[in-house]
């Protein structure tokens, strides 16, 4: 029996509602899972509803297990016949029993992502579709979106006539579906579509499940797509005992097909719908909730609710303005370290959230420097990501063509039709002749077993050699940029046109920042031409330290994207990169709906924090290898001023909010912002900033206090490299350079004017 003191008044009202449609608008941290499970317990324990008559659907297996365990506990195990499962699990159960009604055998196979891509690649081959022009992943994404919109291959083909690419997508979709059917297989998207088809063609089957599931509950309803909406609506149509739980303010998955209109229009579909708002929050302090409320109220398409808590107001939100991205990362890492040393929190109490993966590099490096253990949630560490490893392999080959491991990694990246069989033949020849793998490529036409693919192999080798030759004429950052463009890595992902590919592009472009920072640091030490080999060593050491610093225990700081953070909570949360064009993202300004979703994403991020929240932004940020000055995020303006504590380089402007959103120049300026909006129409080529440009800009700085001239044989001291002997003096004027053999660091070539040398 449910006691009123176990639930707050709104929770109790929702849990004891029995018949008719019910919309529960559950704010973040308001106990929606508790309400759902108590409602099921009430239906079975107090209203005599058979467990067999209840269907409760959610999105993830984890959420389904949690719902199952809580319900089983409340009902002392009496849940026989009750379906507490995901959408796909429910669809699978229905299809297994009725597959023959739509032309499948009951033992049909469900293809995962990789298996689906194999089928698509076979379709590409049969249709003579060039994977470089229309990648398999792009075709898969288009098909998945079409299925989310419930468009058959025939319907899709009818609206995509006109261009070659559009027609190829349509033909590939049709052939793909025919192949699945011939294989007695479905992909995950098919499962919901096929249940809807089953219900439409077989009214008796639909009626059977309508009778069985008299009471239907759907969790996270704001995340449903069109097909899921129809699936649930068809089941609930007869008795209308449907309860949906969700939060329109947390609808952040439109890129996956989620349609916020499903929850916003629920009352229109069910005229006698009862609406209950759960606004009491059990997670966060009131200051944090006031910040979330202040942001989300600026969205117009929402039901409207205001979170509150019985807890204390808590600490003000710290809004920190850093000088640059490194200062921002150091601030975050230092705050974590100080708090742990004071005994206030442990490492696992902290989360660092960011809008895009490309921002993770700087906080990772800062945590490594301070020896703070961490993990990347829902992804790989920066240097462990496939796209970064691929780029590093290209760079390693350019530095050392005899690196067989690196050459083999990239020989078919991007795809160029060189398979494992060919690689094995090259390895055999290399072993027999004693040549390196790369050398075999350069003379592959001389070997009969390679003649069929020798043109591809020699073209690959030639492209690598052309890239290598450019190394001597470029600075490190410029050379990395050239590798990105000339290798085809960027274009490969750009052609996919998927959110995952965009994230990989961002990670690759952010490597330019790694290169640029290394180069500038070396030049600041007075090194005339930073060594490319030393750069690779620097990266290798960073990535290796990265592995060592995160032991497999649970007391680690968590880094993740905001999308990955939904459903989680942490005592202390840092949201970094609170700047226009980053958060909100540049693409969101293409439409009002896009900005609304970014604001919902901000609401989700804020409400992950339980006790303490930090919002950080920078005066200047290097991103994708270039420095830009974005204005602070407009979301900061929307937070009540009395809830913020301003710190950092603009903290003295606290009473003035330290920034003016309305009087600044528009940030849509291609000289300041790397334009994501043009990703689909142009390649990722960034204006170059050579080492010479950097040195020239440094001439505007004040003179240093070091030696202004040196002589051969002179003993000198350098701040970084220690003691050494001048072995050669080159050039004249401001660029006069000295070769110095340091006792511990070996030979370095330094520009005397900037080296800050001291006489021993």
C-alpha angles and dihedrals in degrees: 000000000000113000118207091230090062091065136033116251095266093045090049092050091051094045094051097045107114119173131033133028118318129191114196111193100200116190121211112293094005097127101256095158089053090053093048094051093044090050091054090048090050093050092051102033102037106021099041095237111160113242086231089067096058128090119182117181132190136162109249134046089232092056091045092052091049091050091047094050095047093047093047089052094050092048096041091242097310098132101110112155094009115132111222102166151113125282092256093047091052091047091048093054092051093046095048089059096043109024093120089064090069100036102272132114116240090245093063118154124238111218120215124215096277094047091049090052090052090056091047092051089053088052089050090054093050092046094043091238113166108230090211091059098037109017121209091240090054090052090049092051092050092049092048092051091048090053091048086056090045093242115156120215089257093051092045092050090051093060099039102060120127111061132058093238093050092050091048091053089052094048092046091051092052094046091045093054092046090051092051091050092048089052092048087240140131133193121224093265091054094059097073092037091052093050089053090049089048092052093046095050096039113043090176091061091049091050091050092058093041089056093044097048103048090157121046128183127186123192124205090017092171088070097057120116128213096273093048089049092054092046093055094040093054092052093047098042097095103048102014091213091143126143119190123188123196150116119243087198089065098051100126105142105082088127086065092050099266111154116208089197089075091071097031092054098040093106091052091057094046108042097190094046119149114220123204123180121210103203103152108102122208098186114056141044119256094253090057091047092048089054091051092047091048092055101041096047088073090071113094100196100069141099094240128235137156122222119224137171139205088222126099122282090253130196122332117258111263111229107191126191112200128194093238143341093281093051088049092052092045091051091052094047093045093050089052093047094048093048093050093046089052089054094240097121141359124236094260089061091070131082128181112204128193136177095233136021093241089074094061096080098077098047089046091055092046092051090049092052091054094043093243114156116232145162134211108234116217095359148043130282112265097260092041095060114113095234092052092048089051091052092047089051090056090049092048091052090051088053095040119013089187090069095111094181092057094044092051091049094057102031090102099025108131093026112266102161098266109135137191093266091060091046090054091052091050090050091052092051091047091051093049097045099035090234125135119258090250093052090055089055092055093056100029094129088070092067118075093210090059101041095100091059099026093107091056092045094048092045089054092048091046092051090051092050091050090052091048092053091057091059095081094056098046141066117242097262092046091048093051088050090051091051091051092053100037096044093056093231093127095044092050092059094037090059091057093064094201130130089243091054091049089054090052091050090052090051091050093047091049089060085073087067090054090052094044094050092049090049094049092047092052092048090050086059088056097256106151098205115015113223118251090208090054089050091056089048090051091052093045092052092047093051092046092049087048089061094048097048098064111065119191096259127109098240096091137118112255122226119190147141116267091246089059092049096063110120094020132100136199133185091233125029131184117198106193132190096039093172137120113268089025103052107029089032120231092246092058090070091065089082139010091240090057092055091047090055091048088053090051088051089054089050090053092049094050094048092056087076119090106179111359135024131192124191114192134188136161138235089219129013133189108215127164089002099303134089119241135175109218122182116244117278115276087229088072089059090054094059113093108262095228090060094060132083109198119215137164132050093338098040091114088068092059095127091049092048086248092256141054116221098185103048099049126101115268109271094220090102119130090207089065105028132053100232112236089173090073095051094110096051107039140031124259099260116152126199107263126246109191129201087254090057090051093049091048092052090050091060088075090063122096119273117268125235096238131105115304094202140014138193133220110272094024116137112228140176124224123195094232106023099040125212123359148150125251107239102173140008118209134189129349142253124030092339096052107144135202129203107216127187104213119205095232106017104044126226119347130178109219135181102236095214092061104028095085091215122183127205114249 
